[in-house]
Amino acid sequence: MLRRRLFLMAVLVAIPLASARAQEEAPVFLTTGVVVLVGHAPQVRVSFIEEGSNRTFELSGDLLPELKALGGIKLCLTALPPDQPSRQEPAATDRELPARVTLSVTAYRIVDVGGGIVPVTGVITRDPESRLILKPDDGREPLVIVARGALLRLILQSLGAKVWMVGAAGEDGLHPTRMQIIIKRAAPAAADTATQP
């Protein structure tokens, strides 16, 4: 009886440990290529053309709204391994359509926004001194944003948004020359009325 109880307890402890190890050791799929939007709103599909092989994948997952904003940009994707191809419904002819493989994207990194330029990706916010800050996604130190004119107005309207930004790094901070909003998020209420010092 005691032996049976010990065995049962060992099994109950082993199951969650095995499950946790399986999640930690889950294989990932890394690939580089370009995001392509297919179709017209509201029926837009987000596809990905792999660099080198030109294989096309459909993209899915929680990051899909962000990926949709990155059409035409070269990315490195981390995804769950591709699922098995699923055949589309046959067309009026009996000809088979190509299989569509779906990648469930878990992370991405922008590797080129044109001309070999790698941007900084992060969230626009303010620091305690009310300076505009770009908090990079990769964990680097926050960057002070130094902008003027139309770009400054766009940045102020984008507080809380996740963006990519390129520009020159100066002693006083990042002087952006281009930026694109990836996804809008709610900005802190106090930051909406402040202005760049």
Sequence and secondary structure as in RCSB ss.txt:
>XXXX:A:sequence
MLRRRLFLMAVLVAIPLASARAQEEAPVFLTTGVVVLVGHAPQVRVSFIEEGSNRTFELSGDLLPELKALGGIKL
CLTALPPDQPSRQEPAATDRELPARVTLSVTAYRIVDVGGGIVPVTGVITRDPESRLILKPDDGREPLVIVARGA
LLRLILQSLGAKVWMVGAAGEDGLHPTRMQIIIKRAAPAAADTATQP
>XXXX:A:secstr
 HHHHHHHHHHHHHHHHHHHHHHHT   EEEEEEEEEES TTS EEEEEETTT  EEEEESTTHHHHHTTTT EE
EEEE      B     SSS     BEEEEEEEEEEEESSTT   EEEEEEE TT  EEEEETTS   EEB   HH
HHHHHHHTTT EEEEEEEEETTEEEEEEEEEEE     GGGGT    
